[in-house]
Amino acid sequence: MKEMLEISTFFGKQTVSSYLFFMIFAVIMAMLISVIVLVRFNFRIKHILPIMLVTTILFFAGSRMLYVITHIHYYSEKQQRVWEMKLAGFSVLGGLLLATVGCFAISKIIRIDFWRLTDLFSPGLGIAIALAKIGCFLNGCCFGTRSDLPWAVHFPYDSSVHKYYLQQESEKGIFSLTSMLGSPGVHPVQLYEAMGAMIATLFAIVILIKKMSTGLASLSAAIIFIMTRLITFFFRAPIAMDETPVWTYPLIYIILLMATILLIRMRLKCKGNTKINI
């Protein structure tokens, strides 16, 4: 996997982290697509700016908050790292939850339909998550468990994946030539999640085009992404510094899945639902 990218710019060739590149690219695309869609649906600039500002800040705050909570012992010893301005140490689930709360609050303040707003955010957000997961894949973080499937991937020598499985083998007293050259085949869970995010995005776009009731686009996309996260959880390698019980995230995903299904039922039963006109 290519952890560094060489990019030609006006100032010459620059070498940047593939993870950093895709994270920044994901943020830019999320904001750009969301602004274009909001303008297309006649949102005023005076409303768009606070919406984008609040949701972006809360997304990063929520992402860091959940990551700190699930790694509380590590951060209790290194408290200064809680405030590090680096694109690392984030949990996308926490960001999505807190940004949704912020979106609900600001929709009440500026008096716009919350469900309409979440629907219009869905395409940009889905594409951004897919791009971010590609960055994770190239960086070798959030990697998967061993796999012998045809699409299993092998990470190179000295990558984080290679070090992880090499340490596992050394602890078991197992040594092989292949393990010294690179990682064993593992599930590309980052790409699984990227595909899940893109499928969720396509569903959201189709529902928007069909002019279905507000809320269905974002809620349908949420169900697909939550199911993707729940399934891929069981193919993700456990990280040593993760301090939460193994059932924590599956339980959260199941609760969110049930809540989202309930909300869809409520939106379908609710009379007088507005539709998004395209």
VODO-59846 format. One line per field, with one value per residue (C-alpha): residue number from 1; residue in one letter; x, y, z. Coordinates in Angstrom, 2 decimals. Last residue first. Example, Ala and Ser with C-alpha at 12.3 -4.5 7.8 and 13.67 -1.06 7.14 Angstrom:
% residues 2
lumdo = c(2	1)
rolo = c(S	A)
east = c(13.67	12.30)
north = c(-1.06	-4.50)
up = c(7.14	7.80)
***
This chain:
% residues 278
lumdo = c(278	277	276	275	274	273	272	271	270	269	268	267	266	265	264	263	262	261	260	259	258	257	256	255	254	253	252	251	250	249	248	247	246	245	244	243	242	241	240	239	238	237	236	235	234	233	232	231	230	229	228	227	226	225	224	223	222	221	220	219	218	217	216	215	214	213	212	211	210	209	208	207	206	205	204	203	202	201	200	199	198	197	196	195	194	193	192	191	190	189	188	187	186	185	184	183	182	181	180	179	178	177	176	175	174	173	172	171	170	169	168	167	166	165	164	163	162	161	160	159	158	157	156	155	154	153	152	151	150	149	148	147	146	145	144	143	142	141	140	139	138	137	136	135	134	133	132	131	130	129	128	127	126	125	124	123	122	121	120	119	118	117	116	115	114	113	112	111	110	109	108	107	106	105	104	103	102	101	100	99	98	97	96	95	94	93	92	91	90	89	88	87	86	85	84	83	82	81	80	79	78	77	76	75	74	73	72	71	70	69	68	67	66	65	64	63	62	61	60	59	58	57	56	55	54	53	52	51	50	49	48	47	46	45	44	43	42	41	40	39	38	37	36	35	34	33	32	31	30	29	28	27	26	25	24	23	22	21	20	19	18	17	16	15	14	13	12	11	10	9	8	7	6	5	4	3	2	1)
rolo = c(I	N	I	K	T	N	G	K	C	K	L	R	M	R	I	L	L	I	T	A	M	L	L	I	I	Y	I	L	P	Y	T	W	V	P	T	E	D	M	A	I	P	A	R	F	F	F	T	I	L	R	T	M	I	F	I	I	A	A	S	L	S	A	L	G	T	S	M	K	K	I	L	I	V	I	A	F	L	T	A	I	M	A	G	M	A	E	Y	L	Q	V	P	H	V	G	P	S	G	L	M	S	T	L	S	F	I	G	K	E	S	E	Q	Q	L	Y	Y	K	H	V	S	S	D	Y	P	F	H	V	A	W	P	L	D	S	R	T	G	F	C	C	G	N	L	F	C	G	I	K	A	L	A	I	A	I	G	L	G	P	S	F	L	D	T	L	R	W	F	D	I	R	I	I	K	S	I	A	F	C	G	V	T	A	L	L	L	G	G	L	V	S	F	G	A	L	K	M	E	W	V	R	Q	Q	K	E	S	Y	Y	H	I	H	T	I	V	Y	L	M	R	S	G	A	F	F	L	I	T	T	V	L	M	I	P	L	I	H	K	I	R	F	N	F	R	V	L	V	I	V	S	I	L	M	A	M	I	V	A	F	I	M	F	F	L	Y	S	S	V	T	Q	K	G	F	F	T	S	I	E	L	M	E	K	M)
east = c(-36.01	-38.83	-38.15	-41.33	-43.15	-44.73	-48.41	-49.26	-46.58	-46.80	-43.78	-41.73	-42.62	-41.66	-38.37	-37.74	-38.31	-35.85	-33.29	-33.77	-33.37	-30.17	-28.81	-29.39	-27.79	-24.79	-24.26	-24.46	-21.98	-19.68	-19.66	-19.57	-15.75	-15.53	-13.94	-10.24	-8.99	-5.21	-4.55	-6.44	-8.78	-8.49	-11.64	-13.69	-16.38	-16.71	-17.23	-20.79	-21.82	-20.16	-21.91	-25.23	-24.73	-23.90	-26.97	-29.27	-27.87	-28.39	-32.03	-32.37	-30.80	-33.00	-36.15	-36.01	-38.22	-40.89	-40.02	-39.08	-37.91	-34.68	-34.07	-34.70	-32.25	-29.62	-29.93	-29.68	-26.58	-24.98	-25.67	-24.06	-21.06	-20.75	-20.97	-18.28	-15.98	-16.80	-15.74	-12.69	-11.60	-12.35	-9.74	-9.77	-6.24	-3.65	-0.56	1.64	5.01	8.45	9.17	5.77	6.60	9.79	8.00	8.19	5.65	6.52	2.99	4.19	6.32	3.27	1.21	4.12	4.46	0.71	0.78	4.08	2.82	-0.41	1.46	3.67	7.25	7.08	4.15	0.42	-1.10	-4.71	-7.47	-9.48	-9.14	-10.21	-7.57	-8.25	-6.62	-8.42	-8.85	-7.13	-8.23	-4.94	-2.88	-2.32	-3.57	-6.66	-7.32	-7.09	-9.58	-11.79	-11.67	-12.74	-15.76	-16.69	-16.55	-18.76	-21.38	-21.26	-21.70	-24.68	-26.36	-26.28	-29.41	-31.37	-30.19	-31.48	-34.86	-35.20	-34.44	-36.98	-35.91	-36.53	-33.13	-32.89	-34.76	-32.55	-29.51	-30.44	-31.17	-27.91	-26.02	-27.53	-26.68	-23.10	-22.82	-23.92	-21.87	-18.72	-19.08	-19.49	-16.46	-14.13	-11.03	-7.49	-5.71	-6.12	-3.93	-4.71	-3.76	-6.23	-6.75	-3.02	-2.24	-3.97	-1.36	-1.90	-5.67	-5.58	-4.37	-6.75	-9.73	-9.33	-13.04	-13.89	-11.07	-12.30	-15.86	-14.75	-12.42	-15.18	-17.69	-15.39	-14.56	-18.22	-19.22	-16.87	-18.05	-21.75	-21.52	-19.55	-21.56	-24.91	-23.63	-22.53	-25.55	-28.13	-26.72	-25.99	-29.68	-30.94	-32.66	-32.44	-29.54	-27.75	-28.03	-26.80	-23.79	-22.94	-23.18	-21.01	-18.30	-18.36	-18.17	-15.64	-13.33	-13.54	-12.84	-9.87	-8.40	-8.78	-7.53	-4.35	-3.65	-3.95	-1.86	0.83	2.41	5.39	5.52	6.76	7.26	5.91	3.08	2.19	3.04	1.94	3.97	1.87	3.01	1.43	1.24	0.00)
north = c(18.54	18.90	17.42	16.08	17.24	14.71	15.58	12.40	10.63	6.89	6.71	9.03	7.00	3.73	5.30	6.52	3.01	1.55	4.18	3.40	-0.34	0.23	2.65	0.11	-2.66	-0.45	0.51	-3.16	-4.16	-1.35	-2.34	-6.16	-6.41	-4.53	-1.06	-0.45	-0.29	-0.01	-3.57	-3.22	-6.05	-6.92	-6.06	-8.80	-8.90	-5.12	-5.31	-6.58	-3.91	-1.11	-2.16	-2.44	1.08	2.34	0.76	1.95	5.49	5.71	4.72	7.33	10.07	9.41	8.67	11.89	13.87	11.90	10.59	12.84	9.93	11.87	12.19	8.46	7.64	9.98	8.46	4.91	5.89	7.40	4.29	2.17	4.53	4.28	0.48	0.39	2.53	0.31	-2.82	-0.90	-0.22	-3.85	-5.07	-8.55	-9.76	-11.85	-12.26	-9.19	-8.70	-10.16	-11.61	-13.31	-15.07	-16.54	-18.12	-17.89	-19.06	-18.81	-17.74	-14.31	-14.09	-14.82	-12.06	-9.62	-10.36	-9.88	-6.36	-5.36	-6.36	-4.43	-1.33	-1.51	-2.74	-5.06	-4.48	-5.11	-8.19	-7.95	-10.57	-10.41	-14.11	-15.11	-16.56	-14.02	-12.83	-10.06	-6.55	-3.19	0.01	1.60	0.55	4.08	3.17	1.57	4.45	6.91	4.78	4.93	8.74	8.78	6.55	8.69	11.84	10.29	9.39	12.85	14.65	12.51	12.59	16.33	17.02	14.34	15.64	19.13	17.92	15.94	18.99	21.19	24.83	27.31	29.02	28.01	24.71	23.61	24.67	22.28	19.31	19.81	19.99	16.69	15.18	16.51	14.83	11.45	11.61	12.62	9.89	7.28	8.58	7.76	9.97	9.61	10.94	13.97	16.05	19.16	17.59	18.53	15.05	14.47	16.76	14.29	11.59	9.34	9.88	9.61	6.00	4.99	6.61	4.84	4.32	7.69	9.41	7.99	9.06	12.63	12.88	12.00	14.20	17.23	16.58	16.30	19.15	21.58	20.53	20.59	24.08	25.69	24.10	25.11	28.57	29.21	27.66	29.83	33.24	31.72	31.04	27.54	27.31	23.58	23.96	26.11	23.25	20.74	22.86	23.55	19.84	18.83	21.36	20.63	16.86	17.15	19.40	17.12	14.01	15.66	16.61	13.02	11.63	13.71	13.09	9.32	9.38	11.22	13.94	14.24	17.47	17.90	21.49	24.79	24.96	21.43	17.85	15.34	12.40	10.22	8.48	5.45	3.50	0.00)
up = c(-7.76	-5.26	-1.82	-0.36	2.74	5.06	5.53	7.34	9.34	8.76	6.44	8.67	11.76	10.09	9.00	12.57	13.93	11.41	12.48	16.19	15.54	13.56	16.15	18.93	16.84	16.01	19.67	20.72	18.01	19.22	22.89	22.55	22.58	25.87	25.44	26.01	22.41	22.90	21.72	18.44	17.48	13.76	11.82	10.16	12.87	12.81	9.04	9.55	12.06	10.11	6.89	8.71	10.07	6.56	4.96	7.74	7.60	3.84	4.34	7.11	4.98	1.93	3.93	5.92	3.59	1.79	-1.67	-4.56	-6.77	-7.39	-3.65	-3.14	-5.94	-4.47	-0.98	-2.36	-4.35	-1.23	0.84	-1.90	-1.83	1.97	1.86	-0.83	1.34	4.33	2.44	1.22	4.80	5.69	3.20	4.83	5.47	3.64	5.79	6.32	4.69	4.10	7.56	7.67	4.39	5.83	8.76	12.53	15.09	18.79	19.70	20.85	17.69	15.53	17.14	16.89	13.17	12.81	14.24	12.62	9.16	9.64	10.87	7.77	8.21	5.18	2.85	3.36	1.77	0.61	0.58	-2.65	-3.46	0.09	2.40	5.15	8.35	10.23	8.92	9.08	10.80	9.68	6.67	5.35	1.88	3.41	5.80	2.89	0.96	4.04	3.99	0.35	1.08	4.11	1.97	-0.73	1.87	3.47	0.17	-0.83	2.63	3.39	1.33	3.17	6.55	5.71	4.50	7.71	9.85	8.04	8.41	11.21	11.63	15.29	14.90	11.99	14.06	16.85	14.56	12.65	15.93	17.06	13.67	13.95	17.36	16.00	12.79	14.64	17.24	14.50	12.59	15.48	15.52	16.85	13.78	11.54	13.83	15.85	19.18	21.92	23.40	22.95	25.89	28.23	27.74	30.77	30.87	27.07	27.09	29.88	28.13	24.79	24.05	25.61	23.71	20.39	21.19	21.91	18.90	16.45	18.30	18.12	14.46	13.51	15.82	14.07	10.61	11.57	13.11	10.28	7.47	9.01	9.94	6.33	4.61	6.39	5.39	1.97	1.48	0.79	-2.59	-3.21	-5.65	-3.05	-0.55	-3.14	-4.10	-0.43	0.43	-2.53	-1.60	2.13	1.77	-1.07	0.99	4.03	1.94	0.16	3.56	4.75	1.42	1.50	5.19	4.73	1.55	3.50	1.39	-0.93	-2.95	-6.52	-7.61	-6.23	-8.77	-7.70	-8.66	-6.03	-4.73	-2.43	0.75	2.47	-0.78	0.00)
***
